[in-house]
């Protein structure tokens, strides 16, 4: 049954890594232009950005501002740390496994990003 949903051509599978690499590289460039500090991932659909120099008390505050003011979704990393463990870094992550339309919208939204 699964075979009915798979593309007939194997090129879809061979092109998939290249497509995701292009999306990753595009979003890394967008984030750099916005003044963020992205870490170029090699095995993830997420780009981490250090936001410790942006003046927010926490990564959650930064994420909330990006979502509410700039309309760009991101995920703070601090919730992934258990309470009482080491102090979580001020890092947020962006998913690049999105449509080109969504990535271009993020580019437009972050064109004038400032805090």
Secondary structure as GFF3:
##gff-version 3
##sequence-region A 1 115
A	DSSP	three_ten_helix	2	4	.	.	.	ID=ss1
A	DSSP	alpha_helix	11	33	.	.	.	ID=ss2
A	DSSP	beta_strand	37	39	.	.	.	ID=ss3
A	DSSP	beta_strand	46	50	.	.	.	ID=ss4
A	DSSP	alpha_helix	59	68	.	.	.	ID=ss5
A	DSSP	beta_strand	75	76	.	.	.	ID=ss6
A	DSSP	three_ten_helix	78	80	.	.	.	ID=ss7
A	DSSP	beta_strand	91	95	.	.	.	ID=ss8
A	DSSP	alpha_helix	100	110	.	.	.	ID=ss9
###
